[in-house]
Amino acid sequence: MTEPLDLPPLTPPVKRSITIDGHATSVSLEDAFWRGLGALARARGTTPARLIADIDHGRPADVGLATAIRLVVLAQAQLARGPDGD
């Protein structure tokens, strides 16, 4: 029998409005990703809005903005844990 999964706080996506290159848009992310994005922005010495714009400029056209943000936050969290996941 497997151990029960220890789930983090699960929240529905929260929509926030931002402006990228003068164009208003909105992004829906779960709270954990908004927090991760904020922490990553602080670590890079920038704002979440600027970081979102940078992600937007670097993503392939067939990858949605929210997906790109989630993948960047996840990748940074994995890098921070190290190669062994610690």
Sequence and secondary structure as in RCSB ss.txt:
>XXXX:A:sequence
MTEPLDLPPLTPPVKRSITIDGHATSVSLEDAFWRGLGALARARGTTPARLIADIDHGRPADVGLATAIRLVVLA
QAQLARGPDGD
>XXXX:A:secstr
             EEEEEEETTEEEEEEE HHHHHHHHHHHHHHTS HHHHHHHHHHHS TTS HHHHHHHHHHH
HHHHHH TT  
